[in-house]
Amino acid sequence: MNNLWSPWRMDYIRNYKRDPDCVFCREVEKTDSPENLIIFRASRTYVILNRYPYTTGHLMVVPYEHTPSLELLDSETRVEMIELSSLAIRALRDEYKPHGFNLGINIGEAAGAGIVEHVHFHVVPRWSGDTNFMSAVASVRVIPEALDETYWRIKKIWDEMTG
């Protein structure tokens, strides 16, 4: 587990086949900031804020490897995805005090995957009553906080936890 906290290794990351049209492959090449929304990088995976969140604080845990399904990843990457999902829950619980969480992976278009080619975990904080008339009637979600503010709040708490 120590390699999770060590600085991410560029040689490991560079060895993966990347798809320049994949948003996850593209964003990981940028410097971490509100521009690419990456909160944390580990050796095999990273945590990124969802640009189109279901709720405030919606995070994703993404492997560097561009692959469409969980079983195609090596076991170390799958373990790291679970560990980072657990840390994401902790950070969100500390900062936002949600009442619960949805965690999930959509594999394949039929299962609802928005980015079919690059598997990823969703960590979605939930509050009692967070689905209101806007989402029920107009199919519109209301997010009460700007993404850049959410980024800095989560980044701060994450750095305190892992620093």
N, C-alpha and C positions, 0 to 999 in steps of 0.2 A: 504494500500500500504506500510505501514511501515514495515510489516513483510518481504517484499522483500529485504530490506536493512539489516535486522538483521542477525546475524550469523546463518548459516544453522543449523537446529536442527536434530541431529543424531537420536533421537527417532522417528521422523516423517519419516525419510528416511529408517530406519531399519524395519519399519512396512510393507514395500512393498515386495511383492513376487519378487524375482530376478531370472533371468535365467543365470547361470554361463557361458553359451555359447554365451550370447548376448554381443556384444562389448560395448554397452552403459552401461549395468549392470556391466561389468568387469572394465571398465575404471573409473567409478565413485568411485570404492573402493580404487583407488590409490591416492597418494598425488599429488596435482595439480602441474604440471610442463610441460615442452615440451614433456615429455614421454606420458602423458595421454591427453594433449592438452586442458584441462579444463581451461577456462578463468575466469569463475565466477559461484558461487553456490548461489542460492536463496533457499527459504524454500521448494519449490515443484519442481523446475526445475533447470537446469544448462545450461551454454553456453559452447560449445566445438568447437574447430577448426576442420574442416573436414580434415581427413588424406588424402583423395583423392579429392582435391578441383577442382571445375570447373574453378574458378578464385582465385587469391590471396585474402585472407581474407574471404573465404567461411566459414561461421559459421553455427552451428546448435543449436537450442534450444530444449532441451530434458527433458521430465519429469522423475523424479526418478522412477515413477511407470512403470513397464514393462507391457505395454498394446499395442495392435496393431492399435487402432483407436481413433481419437479425441473425438468422442461422448462418449467413455467409461471413459473418465477422468472427475473428478468433475469440477465444474465451476471455482473454485478458481485456479486450475491448468491451465485451459485454459486461464484465465485472465492473470496469471503470464507468460505464454508462449508468449502472445501478448506483454505484457510490456517489457519482455526481448528482444523480436524481435525488438521493437522500440529502445531500448537502443543499440542493436547491429547495427542498421542502423546509429544511432548517432555516435557511436565509429568509425565505418568504414568510415563514411562521414568525420569526423574530421581528421582521420589518413591517409586515402588513396585518398580522393577526387574523388570518383567514379562519373560517369555521371548518374547512375541509379542503381536500385536494382531489383532482382527477389526474391520474397518470396514465399515459397510453401511447401506443404505437399503432399507426395505421399502415398496414403493409398491402400495397396494391391499390389500384384505382377503385376497384369494387368495394374496398374496405374504407374508402374515404381519404386516402393519402393525397394531399395536395402537391407534394413533391415526391413522386413515385420512385425516382431513381436513387434517392439518398435517404436511407432509413434514419429515423430520429425519434427520441422520446419527447413527449409533451408533458410538462409539469404545470398544471393549471390550478392556481388557488381559487377557492370558491367560498362564497359567503351566503348565508341564508338569505333568500330573496334577491340574489344577484341577477336573476332573470326577471325583467320587468315588461311592461306593456310594449316598449319599443321593440324588443327582440321578438316578443310573441305576436304582435300585430304587424309591424313594419319590416321584420327581418333585419333590423338594424341593432348593432350593439353600441352602447354608450360606455366609453371608457373615461373615467373621471380624472385621469392624470396623463399629461403629455409623455410620450415615449422617452424623451431625453431626461425628464425628471425621474421616471421609473428606472432608467438605466443607472443614473448616479446613485439613487437610493440603494438599489440592489448591489451595485459594484462596491459601495462603501461597506455594507454589511458583510459581503462575501470576502472582501480583503481583510476585514477584522477577524473573520472566522478562520481563514487559511493563512494569514500573514504570519 
